[in-house]
């Protein structure tokens, strides 16, 4: 696979299906944000030492890649001439969302009850996790905007929403494991 094709030198890129669009096309912005999230999840994966968490984060990265791939398909060309899907890869399922929920519940069971909003920070590793969480929320905002223009599978929106919850709870777990202080938000006048 050749890395450079020179086809994008004039500011366009190709959706899966062959349609060329400007690199600032909103669909490109959406899956580009998912790629940004995927990379930040990789950063979090690099800092965790728990093998269960590492495996979960690899699964999450694979799922983000899958969602981004399906979003990269031109919706008008998602089927081949023979009626088969253009992209022949396994899609995410409800089980993927259930797995996130089980992981959230497992981590949350170890944590003190949440009493207030928490200021991100306390340890560099916790901050990396919060960065992934806010990029996840950004991806969710962009996906919902695209969904209004060109409907996405509702499962994708659910997955991204649940993933931001997972990343928040993971940040809290890392704070606990690293004995970092969780500072509650206290509005001051």
C-alpha positions, 0 to 999 in steps of 0.5 A: 500500500503506497502512503502517498498518492498525490490525489489530495494535493489539490485539497480533495479526498475520496470517500469510500465509493469513489466520490471526491470531496473537499478535505473540509467536507463535514463528513471528513470532519466527523471521521477525522474527529473520530480518528483524533479520538482513536489516537487519544484513546491510544495514548490512554492505552499506553499509560494504563497497566491493567491488562483488562483495561488495555484489552478494553481500550484496544476493542474501543479503538477497533470500534472507533475505526469501524464507525469511522470507516462506515461514516467514510462511505459515500451514503449514495454509494454504500451498496455495490451494483449487486446490492451487497454492502460496499464495506464488507467488515463486521459492524459494531453491535448492541453487545459493544455498548453493553460491554462498555456499560459493564466496564463502567459498572465494574470500575464505578463499583470501586469508586466513592460516590460522585458528589459534584462535578470534578475539575479535570486533572490531578495527574498527567495520566488522568488528564490524558483520559479527560482529553480523550473524553472531551474529544469523544464529546466533540465527536458526538456533537459532530456526529449528531450534526451529520446525523441531521443531514445524513442519518447515521446508524443510531448505534453509532451515536449510542456507542459514542455517548456511552464511550464518553461515560466510560472515559469519565469513569476511567479517569476517576479510576485512574485518579483513585489508583494513582492516589491523585486528588479529585478536586470538586468544582466549587463555583466561586463569586 
